[in-house]
Amino acid sequence: MTVNKQNYFVYLPWRGIVFPVILILIWQLIYLAKIANPVFLPSVFAVIEQGHRLIDNGQLWEGLKASLYRDLVGLSIAIFLGVSIGIALGVSRLAGKVFLPTFNTIKQVSPFALIPLLSFWFGLHEPAKIAFIVVSSVFPIMINTYEGVRGIAFDYVEVGRVYKMTTFQLLRKIILPAATPSIFRGLHLGVFFSWLGTVGAEYFFTAGAGLGNIIVDGRNSSRMDLVLFGVFVIGITGYLLNIGLSYAEKRLLHWQIQKQ
């Protein structure tokens, strides 16, 4: 493909890192010019050095492993509940009319407002953190699944009934394939909110291994370089999780198109 020189920059594969690099340069210039207090805004190299220290002593890998495990467990539960409930509400008009208004009301409540309730029910350790992640991510998955199922053309279901498909066959061959794009929209939101919930759970519940606790340790010891490095790793990890889901979505939808 021929690319106009004027638009060449738009097609560069590394264009996404230009803005972060500019921000880092501005950050370092502010530090060198002593515009900000170095206690609150350390140099870029101090943050890199702190990261190198965390890598060497294994604290970063331990925290990353704990956070990812926590996130994936909570997200898996949220996906199971969200997709199952969304399909049930979408398939049954009665169930949708009875339960959907209640779910739409509950989803308006911030998960952070439920922390006292979750603490009372699950304690302050891992079960409470997992429950918080589930609550944070289940509703966008459920709502998008419901909308995907409800958006299926009625003619498709009628064709399945004409061929005397069982309920399971209708679900596997018609409903799920047709609702997959909408389900993945919910999954993208679920991944985003589950990762936010993971960091929030590590911040508000009992301290333990995790990326969120690295930030807490930095705050408690007034080490802004530690806080900034933790924020950087959290952002990169969340971005990679979304990239992984996008890759899985492309592979699955491509497979469906090829199968058809």
Buried (B, 14 or more C-beta within 10 A) or exposed (E): EEEEEEEEEEEEEEEEEEEEEEEEEEBBEEBEEEEEEEEEBBBBEBBEBBBEBBEEEEBBEBBBBBBBBBBBBBBBBBBEBBBEBBBBBBBEEEBBEEBBEEBEEEBEEEBEEBBEEBBEEBBBEBEBBBBBBBBBBBBBBBBBBBBBBBEBEEEBBEEBEEEEBEEEEBBEBBBBBBBBBBBBBBBBBBBBBBBBBBBBBBBBBBEBBBBBBBBBBBBEEEBBBBBBBBBBBBEEBBEEBBEEBEEEBEEEBEEBEEEE
